[in-house]
Amino acid sequence: MPQSVLEFQHIPGGKVLFSPGVLAQTGSEAARLGGTRALLVTDPGIRAAGHEERTIDCLKAAGLEVVVFDQVRENPTTKDVALAVAAAREGRVDLIIGLGGGSSLDTAKGCNFILTNGGEMRDYWGVNKATQPMLPFIAIPTTSGTGSECQSFALIADEETHQKMACGDKKAAAAVAILDPELTLTKPRGVTACTGIDALAHAVETAVCKKRTDISAHYSRVAFHLLDRGFEAVLKQPDDLEARARMQLGAAFAGTAIENSMLGAAHSTANPLTAHYGTIHGVAVGLMLPHVVARNRQDPAANAIYDELRPGLEERLQALLAMAELPWRASEAGLTADAIPVLAGEAAKQWTAQYNPVSLDAEGMAALYQEAL
């Protein structure tokens, strides 16, 4: 292991463990939280990679029984949450573990809402709407993207309407986040690319959003520099553990920045692309981010922050998209000019739109789509 790979424990609210091989501490952490029967929420890809079995072994070695729900789909919906809740109820669990990318972590959080507070996900759309305590939650990310392990929000789509609902509550945050960069070594290049761009977008958007604070700004800056350096390296050398570690830590710091601030128009315009065209979230955000950065330079403070992050930020983002072999024109995702009014109207109503440093109504969102087209 390279000597420059960082190892530390950080307690910003929940406990964060970061080190290659730290997955081995999952069982002891679960036991410390009082768990005896754990629900492990993950997906088929994680099972195939062997990470599910390794996690189960860690838990059983610490004396816990394990109930598994490993059928999470990408961009989870209320159906995924309902299936996880059914498994949790049948297994009479007292602790929840999310293992995987943001989809698995968000499904685990969504399950926690319903299992402990009842009702349906729509009841928790917004902030702090859960009235009852939740079960202890351990988050184990296997990608370097959403930073969900350091956030109290679950992003769940309605199964019927595909409307994404951001359900946030401090009680839903992970009691422990276990960051083991070795888990990310098995990720295919395409997943590494999409999640990496998403993490970069989080760092860039939180850095300038209207809700930024001194604390969030520090996390945004450190996250960006870790990700900017790590992303290019991991694309060139996928087994570079130090680059993987930079990406995973950068994603977690960017997630912490979101928790202390908010996002902006790149995510507002990306979500309708995913809803209408099934565009992978990282692809959609990557398509829109350089155009949002260019537009936000109209705000002097945002302009200065972008230059502080990296001079020529838009060009750097475009270069990284090219290295990652991701689309950089929205037409490649299926967008046509006649669809722009509908998408723009939806983008303007997104939760994150109000925090963009330059205010954008439907007309402004339409202009962004047109530029990306």
C-alpha positions as CSV (number, residue, x, y, z in Angstrom):
1,M,0.0,0.0,0.0
2,P,1.4,3.4,-0.9
3,Q,2.6,5.4,2.2
4,S,0.6,8.5,1.1
5,V,-2.8,6.8,1.3
6,L,-4.5,8.4,4.2
7,E,-5.8,6.6,7.2
8,F,-7.9,8.2,9.9
9,Q,-11.1,8.2,12.0
10,H,-13.4,11.2,11.7
11,I,-16.5,11.8,13.8
12,P,-18.6,14.7,12.3
13,G,-21.8,13.3,13.7
14,G,-21.6,9.7,12.5
15,K,-18.3,7.8,12.7
16,V,-16.2,7.6,9.5
17,L,-13.6,4.9,9.1
18,F,-11.3,5.2,6.1
19,S,-8.5,2.7,5.2
20,P,-7.9,-0.1,2.8
21,G,-9.2,-3.3,4.5
22,V,-11.4,-1.5,7.0
23,L,-14.4,-3.6,5.8
24,A,-13.1,-6.1,8.4
25,Q,-14.4,-3.8,11.2
26,T,-18.0,-4.0,10.0
27,G,-18.9,-6.8,12.5
28,S,-17.3,-5.1,15.5
29,E,-19.0,-1.7,14.6
30,A,-22.4,-3.4,14.2
31,A,-22.0,-5.1,17.6
32,R,-21.0,-1.8,19.2
33,L,-24.2,-0.3,17.9
34,G,-26.2,-3.1,19.7
35,G,-27.1,-5.0,16.5
36,T,-28.0,-8.6,16.7
37,R,-30.0,-9.1,13.5
38,A,-28.8,-7.0,10.5
39,L,-30.5,-6.3,7.2
40,L,-27.9,-6.1,4.5
41,V,-29.1,-4.1,1.5
42,T,-27.1,-4.4,-1.7
43,D,-27.4,-5.3,-5.4
44,P,-26.6,-8.3,-7.7
45,G,-23.4,-6.8,-8.9
46,I,-22.0,-6.5,-5.4
47,R,-23.0,-10.1,-4.7
48,A,-21.2,-11.2,-7.9
49,A,-18.1,-9.3,-6.9
50,G,-17.9,-11.2,-3.6
51,H,-18.4,-8.1,-1.4
52,E,-21.7,-9.4,0.0
53,E,-20.3,-12.6,1.2
54,R,-17.3,-10.9,2.8
55,T,-19.5,-8.5,4.7
56,I,-21.8,-11.4,5.9
57,D,-18.7,-13.2,7.1
58,C,-17.6,-10.1,9.1
59,L,-21.0,-9.8,10.7
60,K,-21.4,-13.5,11.6
61,A,-17.9,-13.5,13.1
62,A,-19.1,-10.8,15.5
63,G,-22.1,-12.9,16.4
64,L,-24.8,-11.2,14.3
65,E,-27.5,-12.9,12.2
66,V,-27.9,-11.5,8.7
67,V,-30.9,-11.0,6.5
68,V,-30.1,-10.1,2.9
69,F,-31.9,-8.1,0.4
70,D,-29.7,-7.9,-2.7
71,Q,-32.0,-6.9,-5.5
72,V,-31.6,-3.1,-5.5
73,R,-31.9,-1.6,-8.9
74,E,-30.2,1.5,-10.3
75,N,-32.1,4.7,-9.5
76,P,-34.2,3.0,-6.8
77,T,-37.9,3.5,-6.6
78,T,-40.6,3.0,-3.9
79,K,-40.8,-0.6,-5.1
80,D,-37.2,-1.3,-4.1
81,V,-37.8,0.3,-0.7
82,A,-41.0,-1.8,-0.2
83,L,-39.2,-5.0,-1.0
84,A,-36.4,-4.1,1.4
85,V,-39.0,-3.3,4.1
86,A,-40.7,-6.7,3.6
87,A,-37.3,-8.5,4.1
88,A,-36.6,-6.4,7.2
89,R,-40.0,-7.1,8.8
90,E,-39.8,-10.8,8.1
91,G,-36.3,-10.9,9.5
92,R,-37.1,-8.8,12.6
93,V,-33.9,-6.8,12.2
94,D,-32.5,-4.2,14.6
95,L,-29.8,-2.7,12.4
96,I,-29.5,-1.8,8.7
97,I,-26.5,-1.9,6.5
98,G,-26.2,-0.5,3.0
99,L,-23.5,-2.0,0.8
100,G,-22.9,-0.7,-2.7
101,G,-23.4,2.5,-4.6
102,G,-25.8,5.3,-3.9
103,S,-28.7,3.2,-5.0
104,S,-28.2,0.6,-2.3
105,L,-27.4,3.2,0.4
106,D,-30.5,5.2,-0.5
107,T,-32.7,2.1,-0.5
108,A,-31.4,1.2,2.9
109,K,-32.2,4.7,4.2
110,G,-35.6,4.6,2.6
111,C,-36.3,1.2,4.2
112,N,-35.3,2.7,7.6
113,F,-37.9,5.5,7.2
114,I,-40.8,3.1,6.5
115,L,-39.8,0.3,8.8
116,T,-39.6,2.6,11.9
117,N,-42.1,5.4,11.0
118,G,-44.6,3.7,8.8
119,G,-46.5,5.2,5.9
120,E,-44.8,5.6,2.4
121,M,-41.8,7.5,1.0
122,R,-43.9,10.4,-0.1
123,D,-44.7,11.2,3.5
124,Y,-41.1,12.0,4.1
125,W,-40.4,14.0,1.0
126,G,-38.7,17.1,2.4
127,V,-36.8,17.5,5.6
128,N,-37.2,16.1,9.1
129,K,-40.7,14.6,8.7
130,A,-40.0,11.4,10.6
131,T,-41.3,11.5,14.2
132,Q,-40.0,8.2,15.6
133,P,-36.4,7.0,16.1
134,M,-34.7,5.0,13.4
135,L,-32.6,1.9,13.5
136,P,-28.8,2.2,13.6
137,F,-27.5,2.4,10.0
138,I,-24.0,1.5,8.6
139,A,-23.1,2.7,5.2
140,I,-20.4,0.9,3.1
141,P,-19.9,2.5,-0.3
142,T,-18.4,0.5,-3.1
143,T,-18.3,3.4,-5.5
144,S,-16.9,6.9,-5.4
145,G,-19.9,8.9,-6.4
146,T,-22.9,10.0,-4.5
147,G,-21.4,10.5,-1.1
148,S,-24.6,9.1,0.3
149,E,-22.6,7.6,3.2
150,C,-22.1,11.1,4.6
151,Q,-25.6,12.4,4.0
152,S,-29.0,12.1,5.8
153,F,-31.0,12.2,2.6
154,A,-32.5,9.2,0.6
155,L,-33.2,9.9,-3.0
156,I,-36.1,7.6,-4.0
157,A,-38.2,7.8,-7.2
158,D,-41.9,7.1,-7.3
159,E,-42.4,3.8,-9.1
160,E,-45.3,5.1,-11.1
161,T,-44.5,8.8,-11.9
162,H,-40.6,8.5,-11.7
163,Q,-40.6,11.7,-9.7
164,K,-37.5,11.8,-7.6
165,M,-38.2,12.5,-3.9
166,A,-35.4,13.8,-1.6
167,C,-36.3,12.6,1.9
168,G,-34.0,14.0,4.5
169,D,-33.8,13.5,8.2
170,K,-30.8,13.6,10.6
171,K,-32.0,10.3,12.1
172,A,-31.5,8.6,8.7
173,A,-27.8,9.5,8.6
174,A,-25.3,6.7,9.0
175,A,-24.1,6.0,12.5
176,V,-21.0,4.6,10.9
177,A,-19.6,5.0,7.4
178,I,-17.0,2.5,6.4
179,L,-14.8,3.7,3.5
180,D,-12.6,0.8,2.2
181,P,-11.1,1.8,-1.2
182,E,-10.3,-1.8,-1.9
183,L,-14.0,-2.4,-2.5
184,T,-13.9,0.0,-5.5
185,L,-11.2,-1.9,-7.3
186,T,-13.7,-4.3,-8.8
187,K,-15.8,-1.5,-10.4
188,P,-16.0,-1.6,-14.2
189,R,-14.5,1.4,-16.0
190,G,-18.0,2.7,-17.0
191,V,-19.2,2.7,-13.4
192,T,-16.0,4.4,-12.3
193,A,-16.4,7.0,-14.9
194,C,-20.1,7.8,-14.2
195,T,-19.8,7.9,-10.4
196,G,-16.6,9.9,-10.6
197,I,-18.2,12.6,-12.7
198,D,-21.1,12.7,-10.3
199,A,-18.7,13.2,-7.3
200,L,-16.9,16.0,-9.2
201,A,-20.2,17.7,-9.8
202,H,-21.1,17.5,-6.1
203,A,-17.8,19.3,-5.3
204,V,-18.3,21.9,-8.0
205,E,-21.9,22.7,-7.2
206,T,-21.6,22.8,-3.4
207,A,-18.7,25.1,-3.8
208,V,-20.9,27.9,-5.2
209,C,-24.4,27.2,-4.2
210,K,-26.4,29.8,-2.3
211,K,-26.5,27.7,0.8
212,R,-22.8,27.2,1.1
213,T,-21.1,27.9,4.4
214,D,-17.5,28.2,5.5
215,I,-17.6,24.6,6.6
216,S,-19.1,23.2,3.4
217,A,-16.8,25.3,1.3
218,H,-13.7,23.7,2.9
219,Y,-15.2,20.2,2.2
220,S,-16.0,21.2,-1.4
221,R,-12.5,22.5,-2.1
222,V,-10.7,19.5,-0.6
223,A,-13.1,17.1,-2.3
224,F,-12.5,18.8,-5.7
225,H,-8.7,18.5,-5.5
226,L,-8.9,14.9,-4.4
227,L,-11.3,14.0,-7.2
228,D,-9.6,16.1,-9.9
229,R,-6.3,14.4,-9.2
230,G,-7.7,10.9,-8.5
231,F,-10.1,10.7,-11.4
232,E,-7.6,11.0,-14.2
233,A,-5.3,8.6,-12.5
234,V,-7.9,5.9,-11.9
235,L,-9.1,6.1,-15.5
236,K,-5.5,5.5,-16.7
237,Q,-4.6,2.8,-14.0
238,P,-7.8,1.2,-12.6
239,D,-5.8,-0.8,-10.0
240,D,-4.1,2.3,-8.5
241,L,-5.2,2.0,-4.9
242,E,-4.0,5.4,-4.0
243,A,-6.1,6.9,-6.8
244,R,-9.1,4.9,-5.7
245,A,-8.6,6.1,-2.2
246,R,-8.5,9.7,-3.3
247,M,-11.7,9.2,-5.3
248,Q,-13.5,7.5,-2.4
249,L,-12.5,10.1,0.2
250,G,-13.2,12.9,-2.3
251,A,-16.7,11.5,-2.8
252,A,-17.3,11.3,0.9
253,F,-16.1,14.9,1.5
254,A,-18.3,16.1,-1.4
255,G,-21.2,14.3,0.3
256,T,-20.4,16.0,3.5
257,A,-20.4,19.3,1.6
258,I,-23.9,18.5,0.3
259,E,-25.1,17.7,3.9
260,N,-23.9,21.2,5.0
261,S,-25.1,23.1,1.9
262,M,-26.9,22.0,-1.3
263,L,-26.5,21.4,-5.1
264,G,-27.5,23.5,-8.1
265,A,-28.6,23.6,-11.7
266,A,-26.5,20.8,-13.1
267,H,-28.5,18.4,-10.9
268,S,-31.8,20.2,-11.6
269,T,-31.3,19.7,-15.4
270,A,-29.9,16.2,-15.0
271,N,-32.8,14.7,-13.2
272,P,-35.4,15.2,-16.0
273,L,-33.0,13.6,-18.5
274,T,-32.9,10.5,-16.3
275,A,-36.6,10.5,-15.8
276,H,-37.5,10.9,-19.5
277,Y,-34.6,9.1,-21.3
278,G,-33.2,6.8,-18.6
279,T,-29.9,8.6,-18.8
280,I,-27.5,7.4,-16.2
281,H,-27.3,10.0,-13.5
282,G,-23.5,10.6,-13.8
283,V,-23.8,10.9,-17.6
284,A,-26.7,13.4,-17.3
285,V,-24.8,15.5,-14.7
286,G,-21.7,15.4,-16.8
287,L,-23.5,16.6,-19.9
288,M,-24.9,19.6,-18.1
289,L,-22.2,20.7,-15.6
290,P,-19.8,22.6,-18.0
291,H,-22.7,24.6,-19.3
292,V,-23.9,25.4,-15.8
293,V,-20.4,26.5,-14.8
294,A,-20.2,28.8,-17.8
295,R,-23.6,30.3,-16.9
296,N,-22.8,30.7,-13.2
297,R,-19.7,32.8,-14.0
298,Q,-22.2,35.7,-14.3
299,D,-22.1,35.7,-10.5
300,P,-18.8,37.3,-9.4
301,A,-18.4,35.2,-6.3
302,A,-19.1,32.0,-8.2
303,N,-16.6,33.1,-10.9
304,A,-13.9,33.6,-8.3
305,I,-14.6,30.3,-6.6
306,Y,-14.4,28.4,-9.9
307,D,-11.0,30.0,-10.7
308,E,-9.8,29.1,-7.2
309,L,-10.8,25.4,-7.8
310,R,-9.0,25.3,-11.1
311,P,-8.5,27.9,-13.8
312,G,-10.3,26.9,-17.0
313,L,-12.7,24.7,-15.0
314,E,-15.1,24.2,-17.9
315,E,-12.3,23.0,-20.2
316,R,-11.0,20.7,-17.5
317,L,-14.5,19.1,-17.0
318,Q,-14.8,18.6,-20.8
319,A,-11.4,17.0,-20.9
320,L,-12.3,14.6,-18.1
321,L,-15.5,13.7,-19.8
322,A,-13.5,12.9,-22.9
323,M,-11.0,10.8,-20.9
324,A,-13.9,8.9,-19.3
325,E,-15.4,8.3,-22.8
326,L,-18.7,9.8,-21.7
327,P,-21.1,11.8,-23.9
328,W,-20.7,15.5,-23.9
329,R,-23.7,16.4,-26.1
330,A,-27.2,16.0,-24.8
331,S,-28.3,14.8,-28.2
332,E,-26.3,11.6,-27.5
333,A,-28.6,11.0,-24.6
334,G,-31.7,11.3,-26.8
335,L,-32.6,14.9,-26.2
336,T,-34.3,16.7,-29.0
337,A,-35.1,20.4,-29.3
338,D,-38.9,19.9,-29.2
339,A,-38.6,18.2,-25.7
340,I,-36.7,21.1,-24.2
341,P,-39.8,23.1,-22.9
342,V,-41.1,20.1,-20.9
343,L,-37.7,19.3,-19.4
344,A,-37.0,22.9,-18.7
345,G,-40.2,23.3,-16.8
346,E,-39.4,20.3,-14.7
347,A,-35.9,21.4,-14.1
348,A,-37.0,24.8,-12.8
349,K,-39.2,23.0,-10.2
350,Q,-36.4,20.8,-8.9
351,W,-35.4,21.2,-5.2
352,T,-31.8,22.1,-6.1
353,A,-32.7,24.8,-8.6
354,Q,-33.3,27.4,-5.9
355,Y,-29.8,27.1,-4.6
356,N,-28.0,27.8,-7.9
357,P,-25.9,31.0,-7.6
358,V,-27.5,32.4,-10.8
359,S,-31.3,32.3,-10.6
360,L,-32.8,30.3,-13.5
361,D,-36.4,30.0,-14.4
362,A,-37.8,27.6,-17.0
363,E,-36.5,29.9,-19.8
364,G,-33.0,29.9,-18.3
365,M,-33.1,26.1,-17.9
366,A,-34.2,25.8,-21.6
367,A,-31.2,27.8,-22.6
368,L,-28.9,25.4,-20.7
369,Y,-30.5,22.4,-22.5
370,Q,-30.1,24.2,-25.8
371,E,-26.4,24.8,-25.2
372,A,-25.9,21.2,-24.2
373,L,-27.8,19.9,-27.3
